[in-house]
Amino acid sequence: MTETPLTCDVAVVGFGPVGQLLSLLLARAGHDVVVLERWPAPYDLPRAVHFDHEIGRIFQAAGIGESIQAVTDPVPDHYEWRNADGEALVRIDWSGTGPCGWPTANFFSQPDLEAVLSAAALLEPGVTLHRGRTVVDLSETDDHVLLTTRTEDGAEQTVRARYVIGADGANSFVRSRMRSTVTDLGFFYDWLIVDALPHEQDTWSPMNWQLCDPARPTTIVSGGPGRRRWEFMRLPGESVEELNTPGKAWELLAPWGRTPDNTRIERHTVYTFQARWVDRWREGRLLLAGDAAHQMPPFAGQGMCSGLRDAMNLTWKLDHVLRGISHPDLLDTYTTERSDHVQHAISMSMALGQVICVLDPAQAAERDARMIATGADPALALPPMPPPVLGDGVLQHEPDGSRSPAVGHLTPQYRLTHRGRTALLDELTGGGFTVLTDGPGPLDALDEADRDLLHRLGATLVPLYDADTPDAPADGYLDVDGAYLPHLREHHHAAAVVRPDFYLYGAATDPAGLHHLLDQLREGLHHRSPLTAAATATIR
């Protein structure tokens, strides 16, 4: 039996953290979203446990910052790697506030985090969730995708969507219907993951650390408030089957003082860490996000983080396309930008893993001596890595195609005072495109076309003033922490344009440069005329 078809702007396949965030952000932008989730109930056991300051800023932008903070443990100290003798090999400072105005590192239990995301998404009138529905077929036309879903009892329903996003994990159905190839780096390690609930809440110092012992590399980290996680590497000659048993889990926990008398094992499972990505994340009206597009080892804690960055990048671009502001070709920049960025995360995770997963005692001794000699300084002890930066896309470029070093990098979020209120930048602007300027002067060069573009983008103009400026206008922004203006002036920038996903689009050295910067932004967005946009927006 086939039920009445559903119609929506976007169908999201999968309702894990990435699908939840996509649904929430798209609905907040005014779009109708149908979510198709094959499991009838939320998964109630831990998986991901870490997010960084940038992801905290994304949660803030989604309107759930305070709710997320209530279910997370910010890290108060450093992440330390030790050798078998307990000597520090490296100390990575995870304490304090990161550049995005959130704690540098945060730990959580995924069911708690998903409960916050899911509740917020389902409060949006534009989100409709269908659990227990597996997508079994899809067909694409010039203006929509038709999905066929099926319940366990065989009832079928079709969904007609303008776009489909596969956030359906490593075994993605949506990806299976795309022609894109996969790059696999052949990095495979099996680890037993043991999530535990200690009966008494001890103070773990450091909160998170790595035992680099060739006899059994082991990870000991927070699993969120009240929880701990141990990860044990599978050794040569040890089968997955013999490793993945309750008895083996308790045997491996015993040296850490964990017994059934003081701890409850919440989950134990063996994961195979992999390093791979899909080469093209968009094909027509089909798009991929999260594990459907990439997988990486967990050593840098960037797996879920990368998926949530996908959601932030894709949402603002898809919003522009759905509203007819931009041509659908804008969506091609989703792959080019995010693929380069995620490959950096994968490379970093692999590099850390290759340091941690050493089983040969002689090689481990050589590693230990080298790292201890650096004083446990991560800048010297760990392999050098280039900074994370977006690939080519909606970014300022020079006439020869080159880019300024700062373009495509994550921008910081500092406090400002505006109309008597002091808060972080995004809280004052509401997010979206933001134009930061050194005073009002650079804005004087904007012509009618520039202002029309900024209006249609929903951009916020932020003329910055020094904190002690006595005659700053009410609509100005005081740089109360002395953070933004010194940076702009150090780099001789009169203005900077920040994208909705917090990455730097580009900067200008003078007012005329800002005018040219916006001209290039208009072109990069595949901007359409108001008449064309209005006509396109009515097509369903």
N, C-alpha and C positions, 0 to 999 in steps of 0.2 A: 504494500500500500504506500503510495506517495502522497505526502502532505503538501499543503499550499506552499509555493515557493516564497522565499524571503528575499528582499531586496535591500541592499546597503551600499554605502560608499566603499567600505573596506571590510573584507573578511579576514580575520586573523585566525590562523590554524595553530592551536596550541595556547594553553593558558598557564604557562609557568611565569617566572618573573619578567621575561622579555615580552611575552604576549600580553601580560597584565599591564606593563608600562606602556606598550604601544596602544592598547585599547584606551587607557586612561588619557594619554596625551592627545590622541586623535579625537576623542570625544570632547575634551576640553577645548579643542580647536573648532568644534562645531560640526563634526562629521558623524554619520551613523556607522556603527561598527557592530558586526556580528562575529562572535567568537565561537569557534568550534573546537571542543576539547573532547578527546576520545575517552578519557577516564571519567567515570560517573561521580567521583568524589575527589577532593584535594588530596595530594600525597602528603602523609602526615609524618614523614621521617626526614632527618637532616640530609642536606647535600652540600650546596655552597655555604661558606661560612664567613666570607670576607668581602668588604667593599672599601674603596678609598674615598678621599675627600671630593674628588670629581663626581663620583656617584652620589655622594651626599648632596651635592649641589643639584644634581638631576632630580633627586627626590624632592628637594626644596622647590624646584621649578614645577614639579607635578602637584604641589600643594599638600604633600604628606610628610614634610620634613620633621615636624614635631612627633608625629605618630611613629615614624621610623626610629627616631632617637630613643623612644620609650622601649624599644625591643632590641637595642644594640648595646654592646660594650665597647666604648672607645679604648684604644690601647694607651696605657699610661707610661709605657717605657719603650724599650728597644726590642727588636727581633734579633735574636742571637743564634749564631751557629757555633757548636762546640765539637771538639774531637772526642775520641773515646776516653781521654784522660780528663775531660772537663775543661780543657783550655779553650778560650774564646778564639774562634777563627775569624769572625766578622760580627760587628754590631751595627745594625741598621736602625737609625732613630725613627721610631714610629709614634713618638709622643707629640702632644701639642696639636695645634691647628695647622692644617695644610693650606696651600695657596688658594683653594676655593672657599675658604671660610668655614670648613668642616674639619672634624678630627682627621688626622692623617690616615689612620687605619681604624676600621670598625669591624667587630665580629658579631654574628647573629646566628640564630637558628632559622633555616629557610622556611619552615612552616609558619613561624611567627611573622617573618618578613612578607611572605605571600599573603597572609591574612590581611595585612595592612594594605598591600597593593590591590588585592582582589576587592576588598570592601570599598576602597576609593573608586575603583573602576566601575563597580556595579551601582554606585550612587549616581553615576552620570546617566542622564536619560538617554544618551545616544548609544549606550552599550547594551547589547543583548547577548547573554551567555547561554550556550546550549551544551550541557555536559552529556557525556555518554554518546557522543556522535562522532563516528569515525568518517573521515573524508575518504571516499573510495574511488572517486573519478572527478575529473575536471576537464572543461573544454573552454577555449579562449576564442573570442571574436574581436572585431575591431574596437568595440566599445565596452565590453564587459567579460567577466569570467563566470562560467556556470559550474558550480560545485555540486556534487552529489554526496550526501551524507547518509550513513546507515547506523541504526541503533542495534543493540545486541539482539532484539527480537525481530530484526529484519525490516523495520519501518524505515522508509527512505524519505528524504526531503532535499530539495534543491535550494541553493543560495545563489543569487545573482548579485555580483559585486563588481564595482568598477576596478578594484585592485584586490589582489590576494597577497597576504604576507605569511610565509611559512616560518612560524616560530615553534616548529614542532620537533625540535631536537635533532640529535645526531642521525637518527633514522628517518629523516624528514620525508613525508609523502610528497610535499610540494616540490622539494628538490628532485625527487625521482621523476617528476614530469617535466624537468628542464633539461636542456642539452649541455649545460655547462660541465666542464671537467673539474677534477679535484686534484690539487697538489698535496701530496703526502710525503712528509720528510722522513718517514720510516723510523720514528722515535717511539719505542714501545717499552713501557715498564709496568709491571703489575705491583700494586700496593694494596694491602689490607687496610681498610678504613674502619676504625672503631669509634663510634660516638657514644659517650658515656655521661651518666648523670651521677656525680659524686653525692653521697648523702649529706656531707658537710661541705660548706663553702669555704675552702681554703684560699689563701692568697698565693697565687702562682707568680713567681718572680724569676726570670722575666715571664710575662704572660704567654709569650709565644717563642718557641725556640726549636732548633733543628740539631739532632744528634747525628753528626757525620762519622759514624762508626762503621768501618767496613764489615764488621760482624753482623750488622743489621741497621742500615740507615733508618732513622725514625724521626717523625715529626710530632711535636707536642704543641697544640695550639688551643685557644679558646674555641668553643662551639657555640658561642653566644651566652647570654646571661644564665649562670647556673650549670653550664655544660662544658665538657672538655672533649677534645678529639685527639686520638693517637692514629698515626699512619705508619705502617710497617712495610718495608720493601720486601717483596718476594725474592728469596735467594735461589741461586742455581740448584737444580735438582729438587726443588720444592714445588709441588703441584699446586695449582689454584684450589683444587678440591680440598687438599689437606690444610691449606692456609685458611680457607674461609669456613671455619667451624667455631662454635662457641668455646670449645675446649682450647683451641689454639689462641683465640682472642684472650682468654683469661691467662693462659701461660705467658703471653707476651706482655700483658698488663701487670703481672706479678712483680717484676723488678721496680715498678713505679708505685708500689704500695697499694695497688688496686685489687680488691677481692670482692666476691659477692656480698661480703658483710658490710662494705662501705661504699659500694658503687653498683649502679644498675647499667648494663649495656643496653643502649637504646637501639643500636643498629650495628651490624658488622657486614661488610661486603668488600669484594675485591674489585678495584677499578683498574682498567688498562689505560694508562696515560698515553695520549697520542698528540701529534702535531700535524695538523692539516687544515687546508682551507679550500673553499669553492672558488673557482677562478672568476666566475661572473655571478653576482648576487641579484641581478635583474634580468629577466627575459620577458619582454613585452609587459604584460600586466601582472606578472608573477615576481615576487620579491622574497628574499630570505633574510633572516636575522637570527642572531645568537648561535647556538650549537648547530642549527641547520646550515649555517654558513662557515663555521670554523670550530675547531677543537684544539685545546692546548693543555700541556701539563699544568698542574696547580701550583708550581713552586713560586710563582710571583703573585698568586692570588688574583689573576686577571680574567678568569674564564667568564663568570657571570658579569663582571664589570664590562668586558668587551661587548657582550650582548646588549647591555643597557646603553652603552655608547651608540651601538647600532640603532637602537630605538630612537634615541635623541636626534641623531643625524637624519634618519629616514623620515621621522615625523614632520619636521618643518618643511622638508622638500616635498613630501607627498601632499601636505596641506596646500602648498603653493600650486601644485598641479591640479588638485581637486577643485580649488577655487578658481582655476583658470588664469591665475596670475602668471604662471610659467608653463612652458612647453613640456610635455612628458620627457623629453630628452634630458631635462634636469636630473631625472632619476638615475641616469647613467653615472653621475658623479658620486652617487652613494657607494658604488663598488670601488671606484678609483680612489676615493678618499679613505674609506674605512678599510679596504683590503690592505693598503700600505701600513696603516696604523696597527691593524691587528697582527700583521706579519712581524712587526716590531715586538709586540707582546709575546708572540709565539717564540721568536728568537731569544728573547730575554728569559722566558720560562725554560727553554731547552738549555741555555747556557748555565742557569742556576742548577738545573737537574744534573747536568754533566759534572758539576762540582760535588753535588750531594751524593749521587748514586755510584760512588767509587767503592768497589768491593775488594780490590787488590790491596793488601796491607802495605806493600812497598809504595804503590802509587798514592795511597792515603797519607802515608808518612811524609812523602815529598810535598803533597798538597798542604798538609798541616804546617810544615816548616815555612813554606812560602807565605801562607796567609798570616801566620803568627808574626812573621817578620815585619808585616805591614802595620802592626799594632791594631789589628782587627778593623782597620779603616776600609769601609766598603769601596771607596773610590780607588783604592790600591789593591784590595784583596780579591775583588770580583772581576770577571772579564769586562773590558770596556764595551759599552753599548751606546749607540747613537740615541739621541732623544726621540721620544714619540712625537710624530708629526703626521698630519694628514697628507695623503697623496694628492695629485693634481685634481682640481675640481673647481668649486666656487671660491676661488682665492685670488687675491691680487697677484699680478705677474708683471714683469718688466717687458718692454717691447721685444726683447730677445727671447722671451719665454721663461727667463729665470725668476726666482722668487727671493724676496728679502728673507734673511734668516729667521725672523720672528713669525712670518706668515704661516698659518696652518698649525700654530701651537696653541695649546690651552692657555686662556687668559685667566688671571687671578680675580678673585672677588673680595674687595675690601669694603669697609664701612664708609658711608657718606652721610652727610646731614642735608636734608631737603625739607624746606618748609617746617623746620623745627623738629623733624623726626630723624633720628639716627638709626640706620640699619644697613645691612649688607646691600650691595648694589642691586642684585636681582629682586630683592624684596621691595626696593623703591621703584624700580622700573616695571616690574611685572614680567620681565624676561623679553624674549624676542630680539630683533636686531637693536643694537645699542650703538650710538655714536658718541664717543667720549672726546671732548675738545678741551684745549687749554684756554679757558675763558670763552666768551661768546664770539670773539673775532672770526674764527674759521667758519662759523655758520653764516656770516654775512655774504659769503661767496655763493651760497646756494641759490640756484634759479628756480623758476616755477616747476620745471621738469624734475629737478632734484627733490623738491619738497613733495611733489606728487608721488614720486617713487617711495620716499620715506613714509608718507602717509599710508600708502597702499600696503607697505610692508609692516605697518604697525610699529615702526621704529620709534625709539625714545631718544631724544636729544639730551645729552648730559653735559652742559657747560660746567667745567670744573673751576673752583676757586680755592685758593689757599685757605686753610682753616682760620687764619687770623685776618682775613679780608674784611674790613669794617663795613663796606658798603655793598656787599654781595646782594644781588637781587633775590627776591623770594623764590623765584623759579630756578635759581642757580643751585649747584651742588657743592657743598663744602667738603674738601678732602681732609676729613678730621684726623685720619691716621697718617697723613703725609705720605701716602703710598702711590697713588696714581700719578699725580703731577710730577714728582721727581723722576719717575720712570719715563714719562713722555718727554720731559725736557732733556734727560740724559741722552735719549736717542733722537733728539731734534724733531720730535713729532708734534704737530699742531693738533692732529686729530687721529683717532683710531676707530675702526668699525669692527664691532664684535658681533659674531653670528649668534643665532638662537641656541646653538649647542655649545656656546662659550668659547669657540675657537676664533682666533684673530683672522678676519677677512683681509685686512690690510690697514695701512697707515699713510698719512700725508704729512709733508713737512711744512705746508703753508695752506692758506685758504683755497687758492686755485687748485692745489693738489687734491683737496677734498672733493671738489667738483669733478675732477677727472676720475677720482676713485669711485664715485657713485656712478659715473658713466660706465665704468668697467663692471661694476656690480650689476647694473641693469642688464648688460650683455651676458654676464656669467649666469644670471638667473634665467636666461632665455625668456626675458620679460615680454609680455604681450600688451597690446594696447587695451585701454579700458573697454572698448567696444567688443574686441575679440574675447576678452576675458569674460565679460558679461554673457556673451552668447555661449561660450564653452561651459560656464558654470551651470547653465540650465539643462545641459544634456545629462540624462540619466539612463 
